[in-house]
Amino acid sequence: MNTGMDDEEPTEGDADIKNDNWLKENYVGLVQEFPNQWIAVMDQDVLCSGISKASVVAKAKKLAGGRTISIYFIEPSPLPL
């Protein structure tokens, strides 16, 4: 019997939503500082960054100590900086 529980998307917690909002508010500065990079955000601050998502996730997990982290890719700016 399939209950459909496996088909549900993960829900975002309060920490993720706060990080998402912080990212939107600070995106222009992040594009200037971290273009073409992955960033890990915890408590509305950049915890670490890098060009490899896997390495950023691994480093962030160590630094976060079990706390919620959010991972984002920062696109390069379409305009010259």
C-alpha positions, 0 to 999 in steps of 0.5 A: 500500500502506497501512502504517498508519504515518499512523494512529498517534498521536504518542507522548509523550516523557519531557519531556511525561510529566514536564510532565503529572505536574507539571500534575496535582500543581499543578492546584489552584494553576494553576486559581487563577492561570490560570483559563480560560487556555492555558498552555505548560509547559516543564521543569515550569514555566509558560513563558507563558499567555494566552486564545488557544491560537495566541498561547500556542503561538507565544510558547512556541515562540519562548521554548523555542528548540526544546525540548519544550513542553506546552500545556494549557487550565486550566478555571475553578474550579467553586468561588468562589476 
